[in-house]
Amino acid sequence: MSFEEAEILKERAEAFLINAKRLIEEGFYDIAAFNLEQYCQLILKYKLLIKTEHIHALIH
């Protein structure tokens, strides 16, 4: 996966986080929790991709 594709994951993760904050303000806690879960999954995937890309670049 390219750096650009990883950045898309980060942007989508941040969108889930923003949406979760809005949902909490509106009292939709269950849907907010779902959005927070999606944020966590995407941001973790992003960080792992960035980390492995840096390691891969160092090796080669």
C-alpha positions, 0 to 999 in steps of 0.5 A: 500500500502506498503512502497516499493510500495510507493517508486516505485511511487516516483521513477516513479515520479522522472523519469517523472521529469527528462524526463520533463527537457530533453524535455524542453531542446529539445523544446518539451514544451507540452510533458514536461508539460504533464510529469510535470503533471504526476510527480506532481500527483505521488509525491503527491500520494507518499507523501500522502501515506507516511503521512497516513502510519506514522499516521496509524503506530502511531495509532496502 
